[in-house]
Amino acid sequence: MNVNDTVAIKRFHLFHGNVSEDYKNWPSPDVIISDGAYGVRGFRGDTSDVSSLSDWYKPHVLEWAKAAKPSTSLWFWNTEVGWATVHPLLLATGWEYVQLAIWDKGLAHIAGNVNGQTIRQLPVVTEVAALYRRKVFLNTGDGQTLDAKGWLRAEWKRSGLPMSKANEACGVKNAATRKYLTSDWLWYWPPGEAVQRMADYCTKHGAHTESPYFSIDGKRPVTAVEWDRMRAVWNHKNGITNVWSRPPLADSERLKGTMERSAPRTYKPTKQSAAHLNQKPLDLMLTQVASTTNEGDVVWEPFGGLASGSVASVLLGRYPYSAEIDDTFYSLALTRLEEANTFLESNGIYREEQ
């Protein structure tokens, strides 16, 4: 199979080649799941240490920033020091840090491999997945560019109305001034209905202006739907914290063996080492996708590997776009995605798009 072949079957898109060649064909993402270079020579193309990780990621991060929506989220997998190295680059390109999720693999990750004679540090049993969201910046009617918190406050002040009137506009006791228009850390992203009410109130009672109040496009006030669409998705599930205590894969989910090069996509099981040294558990990927997307959303997994994030996306009714340059990993990933798609079809979940 030619390295530049693209397979787009039903609910997924998997590109065989360098993802940089295919970004232009991907729709804007609702979430990006990055599991690329760690600086540990973990795969062909990985860097030898973390010092060059920022350079490795820079062209990709620039593509992500260019394609992202205001509501796009990013999960960035890496080692602790690898993440810390790339973190400034992510901030500089418009990503806002939310939190760090820690995968605790437990003692099973080091059993038989570490002892007091061979290591002089605490054994490492963790990886991290940092959650980011896009930093939303908007233009005010008087020419300023501010983040969402500053923009809301500036637009209300531009009307010349007392801050207290915002509560009347929103139909609340004090939430508008206490949460929606505050300048301190207590600020809360307001629901679209509240923003639309403030826009309508300022238009009716505020000072005359040639520039519409609370306008995203400079032509008319923002609607509730438009405002809500700018907020990143978060589907909360009680009981799940930012520490994921989950042993590394050692069961039937762990892919082992090699691929028959003469027969593409034919898997040859063996009792040898794992096919991929860092295969992510499907349950962790299901957690990431479910928490930051809704059904029908677009998921990017630019460094596909075995495409665990994309498999989770298919099973949850999302549309993943992924790429993998390695022939063996690509073939394994394609098989997994086709099986996930077949599972949906056989259970009557999949519906052919018209």
N, C-alpha and C positions, 0 to 999 in steps of 0.2 A: 504494500500500500504506500503510495506516495506520501512523503512527510507533510505536504501541504493539503492533503485531503481533508474535507470538512464533512462530518456526519451530523445532520440535523434531523432527528427522528422524533416526531410527536412532541413529547414534553421536555426535551432537552437538546442542547447544542454542545457538541464536543468537538473541539478543533485539534487536529493532529499536527502540532508544530509549535513554534514560538508564539506565545500569546500576544506579543507586541505586534505581530502581523495581523491579528484578528480583532483587536479591540474595536476598530472602526466599524465592525459588523455587529457589535453588541448593543442592544438597547440600554437606556439609562438604568442603572441598578437601584434596587431598593435596599439591598445589603450586599457587601463584599466580604467574602471569607478568604483571607490571605493566609496561606500556609506554605510560604516559600523558603528562601535561604535562611539558615540559622547560624551560619558561620562556623560550622563544625565538620565540613566536608561530608555531609550526610548523603549527598547524591551528586550525580554529574552536573556540574554547573554551580554547585554551592561554593561559597567562599571558604577560605581556609581558616579565617578568624573573623571576629566581629568588627574589626576596624574598617573593613570595606563594605559592610552591610548597607550603609546609607547610599553609597554609590550604586550598589546592586539594585536597590529598591527604587531609586529616584525616578527613572523613566516610567516605572509602573505607577508610582504614587501620583505623578503628574497626569497620567492618563485617567486615573481614578478621579482626581479632582476635576478634570475637564468634563467627565461624563456624569458625575454625581448630581443628584437632585438635592434641594435643600433638606429633604427628609431622609437621605441615604445614611445608613449605618455601616460601620466597618468592624469586623472581628479580625484582629491581628495576632496570629499565633507565632510564638517564638520562645526562646529561652528568656530568662529574666534579663540577662545582660544584653541579649540581642534586641529585645523590645526596647530597653532603655536607650540603646544606641540609635534606633530608628525613630523613637518618639519625637525628637525635635523636628525632624523632617515632616512628620505627619502634622504637627502643630503649625509649621510654616506654610503648609499647603491647604490650610482651612479645616483641618479635622480637630474636633474638640474632644478631649479625653473625658470619658465617663467613669470607667472603673476597670479593675483588673480581675479577671476570673482565673483561678488557679486549678490546674488539673493535678491532684494529688494521686500519684500512681501507687503509693504504698510500698511496703518492704518487698513485695513480689518483684518490683522493678530492679532491685539490686541483689536479690538472693543469689548466692553462689558466685557473684562477680566482684564483690568488695569485701575486704577485710582490713584489719588494722595494720597489716604489713604492707599493703599495696596502696593505701589512700591516706592522705594527711589532711582531710577536711571532712565536713559532714556530707554524707552521701546525698546526691541530688535525686529526688524522686518527683520533680515537678516540671511542668511546662505551663506557660501562661497564654491567655487569650485576652488581649486588651480590647475593650469596646470603645469605639469612637462614634461621634455623630458629626455631621457637617455644621460648621459655625455659620449661622444665618446672619447675613448682612443685608440691610435695606436702605434705600435712599429716602430721606425725609423731603417734605415739600419745600423746605428752604435750602436744599442742597447738601445736607450732611449725609454721610454714610455711617450707619450705626448698627450694632448688633440688635437682636430682636427686643431685648429688654430696654435698651436706650431709645430705640426707635418708637416704641409704644409711648413712652413717657414724653419724648420730644414732640410727637404728633399731637398729643393731648394739650401740652403746654402751648403749642402753636395756635391753638384755638382761642387762647385768652380766657378760657373758662376756669373756675376754681377746681382744684383736684377733687374736692368732695362731690362735685356734680357727676363724676364718673360712676359713682355708686348708683346714683339715680338713673343714669343712662343704662347701666347693666341690670338694674332691678335687684341689687344686692344691698346688704346692710353696710358693709365696709370692705368687702373682698377686692373691689376694683382698685382702691387706693392702697390697700394693705398688701396685696399680692400682685396684681396685674401691672400697676404703674409705679411700684416702688423701685428705688435705685440700689437697694441693699441685697444681701444674700437671701432674703426671704422671697425674692421674686419667683413667681410661678407662671409658667406658660399658660395664657388664658385660652379658654375654649373659643372656637371660631365665632360662636353666637355672641359672645361678649365683645369681641373686637368689632364685629359688624354693628352692634348696638352703639358702641362708642363712636364709630365712624358716622353713623346716621345722626347721632346726637350732636356731634361737632358740626356736621354739615348744616343742621337746622338752627343751632343756637350759637355756634362759634363765630369768630370774626370772619369777615368776607375774605376769601382767598382765591387766587387764580389756580392754585394747585390743590387738588382734592385731598381731603384729610384721609389718613390711613390708606394710602394708595400704593400698591405694589408696582403698577405699570405707569403711574403718573397721569392716568386718564380718568380713573374712577375709583371710588372707595373699594377696599377689599371685601370680598364676600366671606361668609362663614366657612364655606366649603374650601375656598382658596387658602384661607389661613390654616385650617386643619391639615391640609395636604402638605404643608411645609414642616409639620412636626414629625419627627422620626417615630416609627412604630415601636411600641413596647407592649407585648402581651404578657402580663404578669402571671406567674404560677406559684402559689404558696408552697413553701417547703424547699424550694431551690435557692441556694445561696451562691456566693461567688467562689466557694471552694467545692470542687467536684471530686469527691473521693471515689475513685474508680480505678480498679487494677488495669494494667495494660492488657491488650488483647492476647488471649492465650487459648481461645476456644475456636469453634468452627468459623467464627467471623473473620479470624486472622487468616489472610491469604498467604499461602506458602507455595514454594516450588518455582518453576520457570514456565516460560511460554515457548511453544514449538514455533521457531522462526519460520519454518516452511509452511505452516498452516496458521495464518493470522487468526487471532481471537480463539485459539484452541489452548485451553489451560491444561497443563500437565502437573497433577498433584505429586508432591514428593514429601519426604520427611526432613527436608533440608530447612535452612533458615527461612525467615519470613520473606515474602516477595518484596515488601516495602518495609524499611526499618522504622518508619514513623506513621503507620496506619492509624488514623483517628477512629475511636469507637463511634459507631453509628448513633448511639444514644446521646452522646455529647453534641454531635452535629445536629441531631433533631432538636435538642434544646436551643442551640444557637439560632437555627432557622425559625423555629416556632415563636421564639420570643421577639424577634426583630422584623418579622414580615407577616403579611396576610396572604390568604389564598390568592393565587394569580399573580403575585409579585415576582419580580426578576431578581435572581441571585447570581452574583458573579463569583466564580471560584477560579481565579486566573492561573494558579499553580495546582493543577488538578491532582497529580499523583494518582491515587486510586479513586478519586472523586467522591469521597465519603460525604462531603457537603452537598454535592450535586445529587447524590442518591437520596439523601434526606430531603432535599428540596422536591424531587419528583414525588416521593411518597407523601409529602405534605401538600401537594397541589400547587407548588411554585414552579417557576420556569428557570432552570439553571443554565448558565453559559460558562463553559469551562474549557481549558486547554491543557494539553500534556505533550511534551516534546519527546519523551522516552517511548520507544516502540512498545516495550513490554508493559509499562504502566498504562499507556494509552489503551492497549488491547484489553487489559484487565478492567480498566475503568469503563470502557465501552460495554463489556459484557455485564458488568454490575448495573449500569444504567438501563440497558435493554431489559434486564431481568426485573428491575424496579418498575419500568413502564409496563411490562407484561403482567406484573402483579396487579397493577391498577386496572388494566383491561379485563383480566380474568375475574376480578371482583366487581366489575361494573362501575368502577369509580371514574375511569377515564371516559371522556366524551370527545369525540372528534370535533375539532373546531370547524366552523363553517366559513 
